[in-house]
């Protein structure tokens, strides 16, 4: 489990040639998926370390569609773009948080989109972790964001610099152009998750190949009274 860090000494990380080659390869993989989505008029964002640049060998490529869209359009876009779907599932972090569809198209690439209309704060969550568009990927842009350790990652010419989030919530909110509420909410979630030793996943359901995400989500809601009707 990733350990949130309450104190962080300012540190500058210089990337090796291997790091830059990994970044280039992962960004090319992300661009392929984002382009496939754009060809079907679907707005995708690359989220997390792929947006910030602090990639590791085992990093995932997370592609987010921030608004509700029919799942068949997403699947068709991915298929037409030459991406083979390896599996789908519905995930909810808590009974009151947004239900999301996850489509895995390789061992480390996942496309995620909401199954209910997201609140405005949802896109702030992506911005908090770092998110880039297809155009930004094509321009090789990197953006600041906070990782799961609660460390602010700010890209530099040669790598990135790391700094503290806890105790500097206002500065971080301003730096990322998000509300102070989203910063505090992420701190609360990640520190509580570490303290109680849980993954934070309330619900996870596989979606059979012959069923849509929407029909499976309807069944889940009907069978589970704990799920809140408003997100």
Protein Blocks (a to p, Z undefined) as FASTA:
>chain_A
ZZddfbdcdddddddfklmmmmmmmmmmmmmmmmmmmmnopacddehjllnopacfklcc
ddddfbdcdfklmmmmmmmnopacfbdcdddfbfkbccdddddfbfkbccdddfbdcdfk
lmmmmmmnopadfklmmnopacddddfkopacdddfklcadddfehplmmmmmmnopafk
lmmmmmmmmmmmmmnopghiabdcdddfkbcfklmmmmmmmmmmkbcfbZZ
